[in-house]
Amino acid sequence: MAKKATATTLPTPYELLARRIQKLILAPRAQLERRAVIAREPDELEDDWNLLLEQLSEEESVTLAPQEDGSVYLTWAAPSTE
């Protein structure tokens, strides 16, 4: 009898990066202040980092301010209550 293959999909490096940044953004203090400083880790791909920043910049309520040290100061507007 053949063993049934189980589908175990490992996250891509981009997905790991996005999850890490999401955790920073969703931290209680960041949510309260609606701001966070994000930075690429040495083991993360520059292409993935640039893609993430591009996607964040497409959000209307998000403002990105690159810093001299390579980090990015990220702010966002409060959700509308309409």
Phi and psi in radians as a Rosetta constraint file:
Dihedral C 1 N 2 CA 2 C 2 CIRCULARHARMONIC -1.369 0.35
Dihedral N 2 CA 2 C 2 N 3 CIRCULARHARMONIC 2.525 0.35
Dihedral C 2 N 3 CA 3 C 3 CIRCULARHARMONIC -1.312 0.35
Dihedral N 3 CA 3 C 3 N 4 CIRCULARHARMONIC 2.478 0.35
Dihedral C 3 N 4 CA 4 C 4 CIRCULARHARMONIC -1.378 0.35
Dihedral N 4 CA 4 C 4 N 5 CIRCULARHARMONIC 2.237 0.35
Dihedral C 4 N 5 CA 5 C 5 CIRCULARHARMONIC -1.309 0.35
Dihedral N 5 CA 5 C 5 N 6 CIRCULARHARMONIC 2.325 0.35
Dihedral C 5 N 6 CA 6 C 6 CIRCULARHARMONIC -1.749 0.35
Dihedral N 6 CA 6 C 6 N 7 CIRCULARHARMONIC 2.376 0.35
Dihedral C 6 N 7 CA 7 C 7 CIRCULARHARMONIC -1.504 0.35
Dihedral N 7 CA 7 C 7 N 8 CIRCULARHARMONIC 1.786 0.35
Dihedral C 7 N 8 CA 8 C 8 CIRCULARHARMONIC -1.950 0.35
Dihedral N 8 CA 8 C 8 N 9 CIRCULARHARMONIC 1.910 0.35
Dihedral C 8 N 9 CA 9 C 9 CIRCULARHARMONIC -1.802 0.35
Dihedral N 9 CA 9 C 9 N 10 CIRCULARHARMONIC 2.082 0.35
Dihedral C 9 N 10 CA 10 C 10 CIRCULARHARMONIC -1.410 0.35
Dihedral N 10 CA 10 C 10 N 11 CIRCULARHARMONIC 2.533 0.35
Dihedral C 10 N 11 CA 11 C 11 CIRCULARHARMONIC -1.174 0.35
Dihedral N 11 CA 11 C 11 N 12 CIRCULARHARMONIC 2.557 0.35
Dihedral C 11 N 12 CA 12 C 12 CIRCULARHARMONIC -1.298 0.35
Dihedral N 12 CA 12 C 12 N 13 CIRCULARHARMONIC 2.844 0.35
Dihedral C 12 N 13 CA 13 C 13 CIRCULARHARMONIC -0.992 0.35
Dihedral N 13 CA 13 C 13 N 14 CIRCULARHARMONIC -0.639 0.35
Dihedral C 13 N 14 CA 14 C 14 CIRCULARHARMONIC -1.125 0.35
Dihedral N 14 CA 14 C 14 N 15 CIRCULARHARMONIC -0.745 0.35
Dihedral C 14 N 15 CA 15 C 15 CIRCULARHARMONIC -1.100 0.35
Dihedral N 15 CA 15 C 15 N 16 CIRCULARHARMONIC -0.683 0.35
Dihedral C 15 N 16 CA 16 C 16 CIRCULARHARMONIC -1.115 0.35
Dihedral N 16 CA 16 C 16 N 17 CIRCULARHARMONIC -0.748 0.35
Dihedral C 16 N 17 CA 17 C 17 CIRCULARHARMONIC -1.068 0.35
Dihedral N 17 CA 17 C 17 N 18 CIRCULARHARMONIC -0.851 0.35
Dihedral C 17 N 18 CA 18 C 18 CIRCULARHARMONIC -1.061 0.35
Dihedral N 18 CA 18 C 18 N 19 CIRCULARHARMONIC -0.701 0.35
Dihedral C 18 N 19 CA 19 C 19 CIRCULARHARMONIC -1.127 0.35
Dihedral N 19 CA 19 C 19 N 20 CIRCULARHARMONIC -0.723 0.35
Dihedral C 19 N 20 CA 20 C 20 CIRCULARHARMONIC -1.099 0.35
Dihedral N 20 CA 20 C 20 N 21 CIRCULARHARMONIC -0.793 0.35
Dihedral C 20 N 21 CA 21 C 21 CIRCULARHARMONIC -1.184 0.35
Dihedral N 21 CA 21 C 21 N 22 CIRCULARHARMONIC -0.664 0.35
Dihedral C 21 N 22 CA 22 C 22 CIRCULARHARMONIC -1.041 0.35
Dihedral N 22 CA 22 C 22 N 23 CIRCULARHARMONIC -0.725 0.35
Dihedral C 22 N 23 CA 23 C 23 CIRCULARHARMONIC -1.073 0.35
Dihedral N 23 CA 23 C 23 N 24 CIRCULARHARMONIC -0.707 0.35
Dihedral C 23 N 24 CA 24 C 24 CIRCULARHARMONIC -1.113 0.35
Dihedral N 24 CA 24 C 24 N 25 CIRCULARHARMONIC -0.751 0.35
Dihedral C 24 N 25 CA 25 C 25 CIRCULARHARMONIC -1.211 0.35
Dihedral N 25 CA 25 C 25 N 26 CIRCULARHARMONIC -0.605 0.35
Dihedral C 25 N 26 CA 26 C 26 CIRCULARHARMONIC -1.516 0.35
Dihedral N 26 CA 26 C 26 N 27 CIRCULARHARMONIC -0.011 0.35
Dihedral C 26 N 27 CA 27 C 27 CIRCULARHARMONIC -1.044 0.35
Dihedral N 27 CA 27 C 27 N 28 CIRCULARHARMONIC 2.493 0.35
Dihedral C 27 N 28 CA 28 C 28 CIRCULARHARMONIC -0.917 0.35
Dihedral N 28 CA 28 C 28 N 29 CIRCULARHARMONIC -0.767 0.35
Dihedral C 28 N 29 CA 29 C 29 CIRCULARHARMONIC -1.143 0.35
Dihedral N 29 CA 29 C 29 N 30 CIRCULARHARMONIC -0.748 0.35
Dihedral C 29 N 30 CA 30 C 30 CIRCULARHARMONIC -1.078 0.35
Dihedral N 30 CA 30 C 30 N 31 CIRCULARHARMONIC -0.700 0.35
Dihedral C 30 N 31 CA 31 C 31 CIRCULARHARMONIC -1.168 0.35
Dihedral N 31 CA 31 C 31 N 32 CIRCULARHARMONIC -0.701 0.35
Dihedral C 31 N 32 CA 32 C 32 CIRCULARHARMONIC -1.124 0.35
Dihedral N 32 CA 32 C 32 N 33 CIRCULARHARMONIC -0.764 0.35
Dihedral C 32 N 33 CA 33 C 33 CIRCULARHARMONIC -1.568 0.35
Dihedral N 33 CA 33 C 33 N 34 CIRCULARHARMONIC -0.196 0.35
Dihedral C 33 N 34 CA 34 C 34 CIRCULARHARMONIC 0.938 0.35
Dihedral N 34 CA 34 C 34 N 35 CIRCULARHARMONIC 0.818 0.35
Dihedral C 34 N 35 CA 35 C 35 CIRCULARHARMONIC -2.791 0.35
Dihedral N 35 CA 35 C 35 N 36 CIRCULARHARMONIC 2.707 0.35
Dihedral C 35 N 36 CA 36 C 36 CIRCULARHARMONIC -2.776 0.35
Dihedral N 36 CA 36 C 36 N 37 CIRCULARHARMONIC 2.685 0.35
Dihedral C 36 N 37 CA 37 C 37 CIRCULARHARMONIC -1.889 0.35
Dihedral N 37 CA 37 C 37 N 38 CIRCULARHARMONIC 2.158 0.35
Dihedral C 37 N 38 CA 38 C 38 CIRCULARHARMONIC -2.047 0.35
Dihedral N 38 CA 38 C 38 N 39 CIRCULARHARMONIC 2.637 0.35
Dihedral C 38 N 39 CA 39 C 39 CIRCULARHARMONIC -2.609 0.35
Dihedral N 39 CA 39 C 39 N 40 CIRCULARHARMONIC 2.563 0.35
Dihedral C 39 N 40 CA 40 C 40 CIRCULARHARMONIC -1.325 0.35
Dihedral N 40 CA 40 C 40 N 41 CIRCULARHARMONIC 2.344 0.35
Dihedral C 40 N 41 CA 41 C 41 CIRCULARHARMONIC -1.402 0.35
Dihedral N 41 CA 41 C 41 N 42 CIRCULARHARMONIC 2.655 0.35
Dihedral C 41 N 42 CA 42 C 42 CIRCULARHARMONIC -0.988 0.35
Dihedral N 42 CA 42 C 42 N 43 CIRCULARHARMONIC -0.525 0.35
Dihedral C 42 N 43 CA 43 C 43 CIRCULARHARMONIC -1.537 0.35
Dihedral N 43 CA 43 C 43 N 44 CIRCULARHARMONIC 0.026 0.35
Dihedral C 43 N 44 CA 44 C 44 CIRCULARHARMONIC -1.659 0.35
Dihedral N 44 CA 44 C 44 N 45 CIRCULARHARMONIC 2.476 0.35
Dihedral C 44 N 45 CA 45 C 45 CIRCULARHARMONIC -1.241 0.35
Dihedral N 45 CA 45 C 45 N 46 CIRCULARHARMONIC 2.397 0.35
Dihedral C 45 N 46 CA 46 C 46 CIRCULARHARMONIC -1.088 0.35
Dihedral N 46 CA 46 C 46 N 47 CIRCULARHARMONIC -0.647 0.35
Dihedral C 46 N 47 CA 47 C 47 CIRCULARHARMONIC -1.079 0.35
Dihedral N 47 CA 47 C 47 N 48 CIRCULARHARMONIC -0.733 0.35
Dihedral C 47 N 48 CA 48 C 48 CIRCULARHARMONIC -1.118 0.35
Dihedral N 48 CA 48 C 48 N 49 CIRCULARHARMONIC -0.745 0.35
Dihedral C 48 N 49 CA 49 C 49 CIRCULARHARMONIC -1.056 0.35
Dihedral N 49 CA 49 C 49 N 50 CIRCULARHARMONIC -0.820 0.35
Dihedral C 49 N 50 CA 50 C 50 CIRCULARHARMONIC -1.099 0.35
Dihedral N 50 CA 50 C 50 N 51 CIRCULARHARMONIC -0.677 0.35
Dihedral C 50 N 51 CA 51 C 51 CIRCULARHARMONIC -1.117 0.35
Dihedral N 51 CA 51 C 51 N 52 CIRCULARHARMONIC -0.760 0.35
Dihedral C 51 N 52 CA 52 C 52 CIRCULARHARMONIC -1.072 0.35
Dihedral N 52 CA 52 C 52 N 53 CIRCULARHARMONIC -0.802 0.35
Dihedral C 52 N 53 CA 53 C 53 CIRCULARHARMONIC -1.098 0.35
Dihedral N 53 CA 53 C 53 N 54 CIRCULARHARMONIC -0.671 0.35
Dihedral C 53 N 54 CA 54 C 54 CIRCULARHARMONIC -1.084 0.35
Dihedral N 54 CA 54 C 54 N 55 CIRCULARHARMONIC -0.781 0.35
Dihedral C 54 N 55 CA 55 C 55 CIRCULARHARMONIC -1.162 0.35
Dihedral N 55 CA 55 C 55 N 56 CIRCULARHARMONIC -0.697 0.35
Dihedral C 55 N 56 CA 56 C 56 CIRCULARHARMONIC -1.122 0.35
Dihedral N 56 CA 56 C 56 N 57 CIRCULARHARMONIC -0.676 0.35
Dihedral C 56 N 57 CA 57 C 57 CIRCULARHARMONIC -1.194 0.35
Dihedral N 57 CA 57 C 57 N 58 CIRCULARHARMONIC -0.339 0.35
Dihedral C 57 N 58 CA 58 C 58 CIRCULARHARMONIC -1.351 0.35
Dihedral N 58 CA 58 C 58 N 59 CIRCULARHARMONIC -0.251 0.35
Dihedral C 58 N 59 CA 59 C 59 CIRCULARHARMONIC -1.360 0.35
Dihedral N 59 CA 59 C 59 N 60 CIRCULARHARMONIC 2.198 0.35
Dihedral C 59 N 60 CA 60 C 60 CIRCULARHARMONIC -1.077 0.35
Dihedral N 60 CA 60 C 60 N 61 CIRCULARHARMONIC -0.617 0.35
Dihedral C 60 N 61 CA 61 C 61 CIRCULARHARMONIC -1.518 0.35
Dihedral N 61 CA 61 C 61 N 62 CIRCULARHARMONIC 0.012 0.35
Dihedral C 61 N 62 CA 62 C 62 CIRCULARHARMONIC -1.847 0.35
Dihedral N 62 CA 62 C 62 N 63 CIRCULARHARMONIC 2.389 0.35
Dihedral C 62 N 63 CA 63 C 63 CIRCULARHARMONIC -2.109 0.35
Dihedral N 63 CA 63 C 63 N 64 CIRCULARHARMONIC 2.290 0.35
Dihedral C 63 N 64 CA 64 C 64 CIRCULARHARMONIC -1.941 0.35
Dihedral N 64 CA 64 C 64 N 65 CIRCULARHARMONIC 2.304 0.35
Dihedral C 64 N 65 CA 65 C 65 CIRCULARHARMONIC -2.228 0.35
Dihedral N 65 CA 65 C 65 N 66 CIRCULARHARMONIC 1.747 0.35
Dihedral C 65 N 66 CA 66 C 66 CIRCULARHARMONIC -1.052 0.35
Dihedral N 66 CA 66 C 66 N 67 CIRCULARHARMONIC 2.439 0.35
Dihedral C 66 N 67 CA 67 C 67 CIRCULARHARMONIC -1.840 0.35
Dihedral N 67 CA 67 C 67 N 68 CIRCULARHARMONIC 2.804 0.35
Dihedral C 67 N 68 CA 68 C 68 CIRCULARHARMONIC -1.059 0.35
Dihedral N 68 CA 68 C 68 N 69 CIRCULARHARMONIC -0.531 0.35
Dihedral C 68 N 69 CA 69 C 69 CIRCULARHARMONIC -1.451 0.35
Dihedral N 69 CA 69 C 69 N 70 CIRCULARHARMONIC 0.038 0.35
Dihedral C 69 N 70 CA 70 C 70 CIRCULARHARMONIC 1.701 0.35
Dihedral N 70 CA 70 C 70 N 71 CIRCULARHARMONIC -0.224 0.35
Dihedral C 70 N 71 CA 71 C 71 CIRCULARHARMONIC -1.324 0.35
Dihedral N 71 CA 71 C 71 N 72 CIRCULARHARMONIC 3.018 0.35
Dihedral C 71 N 72 CA 72 C 72 CIRCULARHARMONIC -2.293 0.35
Dihedral N 72 CA 72 C 72 N 73 CIRCULARHARMONIC 2.226 0.35
Dihedral C 72 N 73 CA 73 C 73 CIRCULARHARMONIC -1.530 0.35
Dihedral N 73 CA 73 C 73 N 74 CIRCULARHARMONIC 2.061 0.35
Dihedral C 73 N 74 CA 74 C 74 CIRCULARHARMONIC -1.968 0.35
Dihedral N 74 CA 74 C 74 N 75 CIRCULARHARMONIC 2.229 0.35
Dihedral C 74 N 75 CA 75 C 75 CIRCULARHARMONIC -2.270 0.35
Dihedral N 75 CA 75 C 75 N 76 CIRCULARHARMONIC 2.717 0.35
Dihedral C 75 N 76 CA 76 C 76 CIRCULARHARMONIC -2.565 0.35
Dihedral N 76 CA 76 C 76 N 77 CIRCULARHARMONIC 2.690 0.35
Dihedral C 76 N 77 CA 77 C 77 CIRCULARHARMONIC -1.384 0.35
Dihedral N 77 CA 77 C 77 N 78 CIRCULARHARMONIC 2.706 0.35
Dihedral C 77 N 78 CA 78 C 78 CIRCULARHARMONIC -1.172 0.35
Dihedral N 78 CA 78 C 78 N 79 CIRCULARHARMONIC 2.525 0.35
Dihedral C 78 N 79 CA 79 C 79 CIRCULARHARMONIC -1.080 0.35
Dihedral N 79 CA 79 C 79 N 80 CIRCULARHARMONIC 2.481 0.35
Dihedral C 79 N 80 CA 80 C 80 CIRCULARHARMONIC -1.245 0.35
Dihedral N 80 CA 80 C 80 N 81 CIRCULARHARMONIC 2.609 0.35
Dihedral C 80 N 81 CA 81 C 81 CIRCULARHARMONIC -1.875 0.35
Dihedral N 81 CA 81 C 81 N 82 CIRCULARHARMONIC 0.414 0.35
